[in-house]
Amino acid sequence: MPLPHTRRPPLRSAVPALLIALFFVLTPQNPANAAAGDSTADAVLGQTTLTATGGLTDSAAAISISGAPGIAIAPDGRLYLADANNNRILSWPNAATFTNGAAADHVIGQPDFLTTTPGTSASSLSYPQGLHIDGNGALWVADAFNHRVLRFPDPTAPEGAAADLVIGQPNLTSGVPNIGGSFNGLDGARANSILFPGRVRVAGGRLYVSDSGNSRVLAYDLPASHQPVADTVFGQYGSFICRAKNNDGACSSEFAPPHGENLYNPIGLDADRAGRVYVADWNNHRVLRFDPPHAASPVPAAVFGQSGTTAAEPDGPGVAEGGLHLPIDLHLTATADLLVCDAANHRVLLFRGPLYGAAPDGVLGQLDDLSGQSVNHGLPPGSVDADGLAGPTGITTDALGNVYVVDTDNNRVLRFDRPFVALGDANCDGRTDNFDIDPFVLRLVDAQAYAMAFPHCPPAACDANGDGSVDNFDIDPFVRLLVGE
C-alpha cells in the first residue's frame, strides 16, 4: 500500500470547461454498463444461484466448497480458494468472469478432484487456511494442521505439483506442532516454529505469518531455505518462546487484560511495502496497525474496533461506530483502503484511508446499514440472497476493484463488482471531482504514463461507466459525474 498522494489542481484551469464542451459532442455512446457501486453480490461459487443454500456436488467434486477460509487472486486474474475441509486448494481461471456455480479447473494439494485425504508432504495439505500470491507469482499457503507455511513456486503447474520451501518445519514431510515444543504450555514456542498458522503475506521483502495457535505474528526476511528463524515477534512482549493468550508480560499466566503488546489468537494479516503491519486480533475483537520501525516488542500505532488497546469488548465502541466481533480476516486494497471480515457481525467493513481514521465508510452483508449485525441481514433461517453474509472468513480484491468474500457459513464465495470504487475517481482520493480531470485524460491518451504517475490506482479507477474497460465510452459518464448528474 503506497503512501497517500497529495491532491493538486488541474494543470490548466480551462480544462474542465473544454472537456465538457467537447466530450458531449465528440464521444459516441456505449450502451454497456456493468453493475457496480452497490453492496449486492454479482456472482457466486459453491452454489448454483445467489439464493441457493444446498451447496454443489458433482462426480468430479470440482464445484464443492466446504469450510473455505482463505482466498487469493493472482495478477493474471486466476482465483485460488483454500477448501479447508477437503484439504486442498481449488482454482478458477478468471475471478472477474466466473459464472454462478462454475467448476474449478485446477486443484493443489490433492492428485485429483475426488481425493480429499489430508497429508504431510510437498504436494499435500491438512486444513489449509490463508493464501497469498507474491510478486513472483508463487503461492504461499498457511497449512494449519501441519503447523507450517508452504511456498508453491508455480501454482499453475499440473496436479501434484510440489512446494519447494517450508516455514515452521525442518523439511517438507514434517508436521509437528511447535517442532516438538509444548502444545499446551506457556513457553513451548520457538523463533522457528509455528502452531496452527492462520494467514501469510509477503511485502517489502519480508514474510509475515499469523501464528494463531501461539497468539503471535512472526516476521522474517524473505527466506531462501527451510525453517527460517523469525527476527520480529508481535504479541508476546518480545519473547519468541512464550505462547500465552494475552500474555501478562512475564509469560506467567494466560488471559491477562488486553494490551498493545499482547494478542489472543490473531488470524487476519496484511502488510504494505512501507512495513506497516495490520493484524486481526480475533479474540480481542480488534484490528491493530503496527508502524515501522518495529522494535523488539512492537506497539500498535492504531486500533480499530475498540476505544483503546486495553479494551476487548465485542462491538466496544458500538456496531455503527466500527465495533468488531471476532474479526477474522483483512485486506489492504490498491487504493490504500482496509477491508475487514467482521465474522460474528456477518459483515465486511470498509475503512477508507486506514492511516487517518477508525470509523467505517462502507459495509457489505447488512444492506448498507452500519448498525446491522444479523445473519444474512435478518432473513429467515435457511434463506439467503445476494445481499447477506453468514460468518465471512476471507476477503480480497482484484485489479478491477471487485471484492471477493468467502461467505463460509453459507458455503459460498461471492463476487461484488466494484462495490467501493468511486466511479471516475481517477486519482484515487476517494471522490470524483475536478482534481480527477488531468489523471483521467492522461489515462485515455497514455496508459503507461498514467500507471507510473498513479501507481496506487487500480485499472478500474478511470472506468467511469463501469463496463470493465477504460476508453472513449467513459468520457460522457465521467463528465456527468463531474457535474453531478
C-alpha positions in Angstrom: 0.0 0.0 0.0 1.7 3.3 -1.1 1.7 6.4 1.0 -1.3 8.7 0.4 -0.7 11.1 -2.5 -1.1 14.8 -2.4 -4.1 16.3 -4.3 -3.3 19.0 -6.8 -5.5 21.2 -9.1 -5.7 20.5 -12.8 -2.7 21.8 -14.8 -4.8 24.1 -16.8 -7.8 25.9 -15.4 -9.5 25.8 -18.8 -9.6 22.0 -18.9 -12.9 21.4 -17.2 -14.8 23.8 -19.4 -13.0 22.5 -22.5 -13.8 18.8 -21.6 -17.4 19.5 -21.0 -17.7 21.4 -24.2 -16.1 18.8 -26.4 -16.9 15.5 -24.9 -20.6 15.6 -25.3 -20.2 16.4 -28.9 -17.4 14.1 -30.0 -17.9 11.0 -27.9 -20.1 8.0 -29.0 -22.4 6.4 -26.6 -21.8 3.0 -25.1 -24.9 1.1 -24.0 -22.9 -1.4 -21.9 -22.8 -0.8 -18.2 -22.0 -3.4 -15.6 -23.5 -3.5 -12.2 -21.1 -1.6 -9.9 -21.1 0.6 -6.9 -23.6 -1.3 -4.8 -23.5 -3.9 -2.0 -25.3 -6.6 -3.8 -23.2 -9.6 -4.9 -23.0 -10.2 -8.6 -21.8 -13.9 -8.8 -21.3 -16.9 -6.6 -19.1 -20.0 -6.4 -20.2 -23.1 -4.4 -23.9 -22.6 -5.1 -26.0 -22.6 -8.3 -27.5 -19.2 -7.7 -27.3 -16.3 -5.3 -30.3 -17.6 -3.4 -29.4 -21.3 -3.2 -28.4 -22.9 0.1 -27.8 -26.5 -0.6 -24.3 -26.4 -1.9 -23.0 -28.2 -5.0 -21.7 -31.7 -5.7 -20.8 -33.5 -8.9 -18.9 -36.6 -9.9 -15.6 -34.6 -10.2 -16.2 -32.7 -6.9 -14.7 -29.6 -8.7 -17.5 -27.3 -7.6 -17.9 -28.3 -3.9 -16.7 -26.0 -1.2 -16.5 -27.0 2.5 -15.2 -24.7 5.3 -13.3 -22.4 2.9 -11.4 -19.7 4.8 -8.7 -18.2 2.5 -8.7 -16.6 -0.9 -6.2 -15.0 -3.2 -6.2 -13.6 -6.8 -3.1 -13.7 -9.0 -2.2 -10.7 -11.2 -3.5 -12.5 -14.2 -6.9 -12.9 -12.6 -6.7 -16.6 -11.6 -8.6 -17.2 -8.3 -7.3 -19.6 -5.6 -9.5 -20.8 -2.7 -8.5 -22.8 0.4 -11.1 -25.6 0.6 -10.1 -26.5 4.1 -12.4 -29.4 5.0 -11.3 -31.1 1.7 -7.6 -30.5 2.4 -7.0 -28.8 -0.9 -6.8 -25.5 -2.8 -9.2 -25.0 -5.7 -8.5 -22.6 -8.6 -10.6 -20.9 -11.3 -9.1 -19.3 -14.4 -10.7 -15.8 -14.1 -12.1 -14.3 -10.9 -13.8 -11.4 -12.7 -15.7 -13.5 -15.2 -16.7 -16.8 -13.4 -20.4 -17.7 -13.7 -22.6 -18.9 -10.9 -21.6 -22.4 -9.7 -18.6 -22.6 -12.0 -16.4 -25.6 -11.6 -12.7 -25.2 -10.7 -10.3 -26.2 -13.3 -7.2 -26.8 -11.1 -6.5 -28.4 -7.7 -3.5 -28.1 -5.4 -2.8 -30.5 -2.5 -4.6 -33.5 -4.0 -3.8 -35.7 -7.0 -7.4 -35.1 -8.4 -10.8 -33.6 -7.6 -12.0 -36.8 -6.0 -9.4 -37.2 -3.3 -9.8 -35.2 0.0 -7.4 -37.1 2.3 -5.1 -34.9 4.5 -1.4 -35.4 4.1 2.1 -34.1 5.1 4.3 -33.9 2.0 5.5 -31.4 -0.5 2.3 -32.0 -2.5 -0.4 -32.5 0.2 -2.2 -30.3 2.7 -4.0 -30.6 6.0 -6.7 -28.0 6.6 -5.2 -25.1 4.6 -6.1 -21.6 5.7 -4.7 -18.3 4.3 -3.3 -17.9 0.8 -1.1 -15.3 -0.8 0.4 -14.7 -4.2 3.7 -12.9 -4.1 5.3 -10.6 -6.7 7.0 -13.6 -8.4 3.7 -15.5 -8.8 4.4 -18.0 -6.1 1.6 -19.2 -3.9 2.1 -19.2 -0.2 -0.2 -21.4 1.9 -0.8 -21.5 5.7 -1.2 -25.3 6.1 -2.8 -25.2 9.6 -2.9 -28.7 10.8 0.6 -29.4 9.5 1.8 -26.4 11.5 3.7 -24.9 8.6 3.6 -22.5 5.7 4.4 -23.7 2.2 5.6 -22.0 -0.9 4.5 -23.3 -4.3 6.7 -21.6 -6.9 4.4 -22.4 -9.8 0.8 -22.8 -8.6 -0.4 -23.4 -12.2 1.7 -26.5 -12.6 -0.2 -29.8 -13.1 -1.9 -31.5 -10.2 0.5 -32.9 -7.8 2.9 -30.0 -8.1 5.3 -29.8 -5.1 6.1 -27.0 -2.7 9.8 -26.0 -2.6 10.0 -24.2 0.7 8.5 -24.7 4.2 8.3 -22.4 7.2 7.9 -23.9 10.7 9.2 -27.3 9.9 12.7 -28.7 9.2 11.6 -30.4 6.0 8.6 -31.0 3.7 7.5 -34.2 5.4 7.4 -32.9 9.0 4.2 -31.6 10.6 5.0 -31.4 14.3 3.3 -28.7 16.5 6.0 -26.2 17.5 8.6 -28.7 16.2 8.3 -30.7 19.3 7.9 -27.9 21.8 4.9 -27.5 24.0 1.4 -27.8 22.6 -0.4 -26.5 25.6 2.3 -24.9 27.9 3.0 -21.2 28.1 6.6 -21.4 26.9 6.7 -24.0 24.1 7.0 -21.8 21.1 10.3 -21.2 19.2 11.5 -18.5 16.8 11.4 -21.1 14.0 8.2 -22.9 15.0 4.5 -22.5 14.1 1.3 -23.7 15.7 -1.9 -23.5 13.6 -0.9 -20.7 11.2 -3.8 -18.6 10.0 -2.6 -16.2 7.3 0.6 -15.4 5.4 1.8 -12.3 3.5 4.9 -11.2 1.6 5.5 -7.5 1.4 8.6 -5.3 1.1 11.0 -8.2 1.1 9.5 -9.6 4.3 7.4 -12.6 5.2 4.7 -12.3 7.8 2.8 -15.2 9.4 -0.1 -15.1 11.8 1.0 -17.9 14.2 -2.5 -18.1 15.6 -2.0 -21.1 17.9 0.9 -19.3 19.6 -1.1 -16.0 19.8 1.6 -14.0 17.9 2.6 -12.8 14.5 6.1 -13.6 13.2 8.2 -11.7 10.6 11.2 -12.9 8.7 13.5 -11.6 6.0 12.2 -13.4 2.9 13.6 -16.9 3.4 15.6 -19.0 0.9 15.8 -22.3 2.9 13.5 -24.4 5.1 12.6 -23.5 8.7 13.9 -19.9 8.8 14.2 -18.1 12.2 11.9 -15.1 12.7 13.5 -11.9 13.8 10.4 -10.0 14.9 7.5 -11.1 17.1 4.3 -9.3 17.6 2.1 -10.0 20.6 4.4 -11.7 23.2 6.3 -8.7 24.7 9.4 -9.6 22.5 9.5 -13.3 23.6 10.0 -16.0 21.0 9.2 -18.8 23.4 6.0 -17.5 25.1 2.7 -18.6 23.6 0.3 -17.3 26.2 -3.0 -15.9 25.0 -3.0 -12.3 26.1 0.5 -12.7 27.7 0.7 -10.9 31.1 4.1 -9.5 30.1 6.0 -12.1 32.1 4.6 -15.3 30.4 3.5 -16.4 33.8 -0.3 -16.7 33.0 -2.8 -16.5 30.2 -5.9 -14.4 29.7 -4.4 -11.2 31.1 -6.2 -7.9 30.2 -5.5 -6.9 26.6 -2.6 -4.6 25.9 -0.8 -3.2 22.9 1.9 -5.9 23.3 -0.3 -9.0 23.5 -2.6 -10.9 21.2 -5.3 -13.5 21.5 -5.3 -16.0 18.6 -4.7 -13.4 15.8 -5.7 -14.6 12.4 -6.1 -11.9 9.7 -3.0 -10.3 8.5 -1.8 -7.9 5.8 1.2 -5.6 5.3 2.2 -2.8 2.9 5.5 -2.1 1.3 6.3 0.6 3.8 6.3 -2.0 6.5 3.0 -1.2 8.2 1.5 -4.4 9.5 -2.2 -4.9 10.1 -3.4 -7.7 12.4 -6.9 -9.0 13.1 -6.6 -9.8 16.8 -9.6 -12.2 16.6 -10.4 -13.0 20.3 -9.7 -9.4 21.4 -12.2 -8.1 18.8 -9.9 -5.6 17.3 -7.6 -4.8 14.4 -4.2 -3.3 15.2 -1.8 -1.4 13.0 1.9 -1.5 13.7 4.1 1.1 12.0 7.8 0.7 11.3 10.4 0.6 12.5 9.4 -2.4 14.6 11.0 -2.7 18.0 11.8 -5.9 19.8 8.2 -5.8 21.1 6.2 -3.8 18.6 3.5 -1.5 19.9 0.5 -0.6 17.7 0.1 2.8 16.3 -3.7 2.5 15.8 -6.5 0.3 16.9 -9.8 -0.4 15.1 -12.9 -1.9 16.8 -12.0 -0.7 20.4 -11.7 2.6 22.2 -8.1 1.7 23.0 -5.5 -1.1 23.3 -6.7 -2.1 26.8 -10.3 -2.8 25.7 -11.6 -6.0 24.2 -15.4 -6.0 24.3 -17.3 -7.2 21.3 -18.5 -4.1 19.5 -16.9 -2.0 22.1 -17.4 1.5 20.5 -20.8 0.4 19.1 -21.6 -1.6 15.9 -22.3 1.5 13.8 -19.0 3.1 15.0 -16.9 0.3 13.8 -17.1 -2.1 16.7 -15.9 -5.5 15.8 -16.9 -9.0 16.9 -14.4 -11.8 16.1 -12.7 -10.0 13.1 -11.0 -12.9 11.3 -9.5 -11.6 8.0 -8.5 -8.3 6.5 -7.1 -7.0 3.2 -5.4 -3.8 2.0 -6.7 -2.6 -1.3 -4.8 -1.0 -4.2 -6.4 2.4 -3.2 -4.9 2.3 0.4 -8.2 1.2 2.0 -8.7 -1.5 4.6 -11.4 -4.3 4.4 -12.2 -6.3 7.5 -14.2 -9.5 7.7 -16.2 -8.9 10.9 -17.2 -12.5 11.2 -19.6 -12.6 14.2 -21.4 -9.5 12.9 -21.8 -11.2 9.5 -20.4 -8.3 7.5 -17.4 -6.8 5.8 -16.4 -3.3 6.7 -14.6 -0.7 4.6 -12.2 1.8 6.3 -11.1 4.4 3.8 -7.6 5.8 4.5 -6.9 3.5 7.5 -4.0 5.6 8.5 -6.2 8.5 9.4 -9.4 7.3 11.0 -11.2 4.4 12.6 -14.8 5.0 11.6 -16.1 2.6 8.8 -17.1 4.1 5.5 -19.0 1.2 4.0 -20.4 -2.3 4.7 -21.3 -5.5 2.8 -23.7 -8.0 4.2 -26.1 -5.7 6.0 -28.0 -3.8 3.3 -25.6 -0.8 3.7 -26.7 -0.5 7.4 -23.6 0.1 9.6 -25.7 -0.9 12.6 -26.8 -4.2 11.2 -25.3 -7.4 12.6 -27.7 -10.2 11.8 -27.1 -13.4 9.9 -28.0 -12.8 6.3 -29.2 -9.3 7.3 -32.1 -10.9 9.2 -33.6 -13.3 6.6 -35.5 -16.3 8.0 -33.3 -19.3 8.9 -32.4 -21.3 5.8 -32.8 -18.3 3.4 -30.0 -16.4 1.6 -29.8 -13.8 -1.0 -27.2 -11.7 -2.8 -27.0 -9.1 0.0 -26.4 -11.2 3.1 -23.4 -12.9 4.7 -23.1 -15.6 7.4 -19.8 -15.8 9.2 -17.5 -14.5 6.4 -13.9 -15.6 6.9 -11.9 -14.4 3.8 -11.6 -11.2 1.8 -9.6 -10.0 -1.2 -9.9 -7.7 -4.3 -8.7 -7.9 -7.9 -7.2 -5.3 -10.1 -10.6 -4.1 -11.2 -11.7 -3.2 -7.7 -14.0 -6.2 -7.4 -14.4 -7.5 -3.9 -14.4 -11.3 -3.1 -15.8 -12.6 0.2 -15.6 -16.1 1.4 -19.1 -16.5 2.9 -18.2 -19.5 4.9 -21.4 -20.4 6.8 -23.4 -20.1 3.5 -20.8 -22.4 1.8 -20.1 -20.0 -1.0 -17.8 -17.3 -2.4 -19.3 -14.1 -3.5 -18.1 -11.5 -6.0 -19.2 -7.9 -5.6 -18.4 -6.0 -8.7 -16.6 -2.8 -7.6 -18.8 -2.0 -4.6 -16.5 0.6 -3.1 -14.8 2.1 -6.2 -15.9 5.7 -6.8 -16.7 5.8 -10.5 -14.4 8.2 -12.2 -12.1 8.6 -9.2 -9.0 8.8 -11.5 -6.6 10.0 -8.8 -7.9 7.5 -6.2 -8.5 10.1 -3.4 -12.0 8.7 -2.6 -14.0 11.2 -4.6 -14.7 12.3 -8.1 -14.1 16.0 -8.8 -12.1 18.4 -10.9 -8.8 17.0 -9.5 -9.6 13.9 -11.5 -9.6 15.6 -14.9 -5.9 15.6 -15.6 -5.4 11.9 -14.5 -8.4 10.8 -16.5 -7.2 12.5 -19.7 -3.7 11.0 -19.1 -5.1 7.5 -18.7 -7.0 7.9 -22.0 -4.0 9.1 -24.0 -1.1 7.2 -22.3 -2.0 4.3 -20.0 1.7 3.6 -19.2 2.3 7.2 -18.2 -0.8 7.1 -16.0 0.3 3.8 -14.3 3.7 5.5 -13.5 2.1 8.7 -12.2 -0.6 6.9 -10.1 0.8 3.5 -9.2 -1.6 3.2 -6.3 -4.7 3.3 -8.6 -6.2 0.1 -10.0 -7.2 0.0 -13.7 -10.8 0.5 -12.7 -10.2 4.0 -11.3 -10.9 5.6 -14.7 -13.7 3.3 -15.7 -16.4 5.9 -15.4 -19.2 3.8 -16.9 -18.3 0.6 -15.0 -18.1 -1.7 -18.1 -14.7 -3.1 -17.1 -12.6 -1.2 -19.6 -11.2 2.4 -20.0 -11.9 4.0 -23.3 -13.7 6.9 -25.0 -17.0 5.4 -23.9 -16.1 6.6 -20.4 -15.9 10.3 -21.3 -19.6 11.2 -21.2 -20.1 9.3 -17.9 -17.0 11.0 -16.5 -18.3 14.5 -17.3 -21.7 13.6 -15.9 -20.1 12.5 -12.7 -18.2 15.8 -12.5 -21.3 17.9 -12.9 -23.3 15.7 -10.5 -25.7 14.2 -13.0 
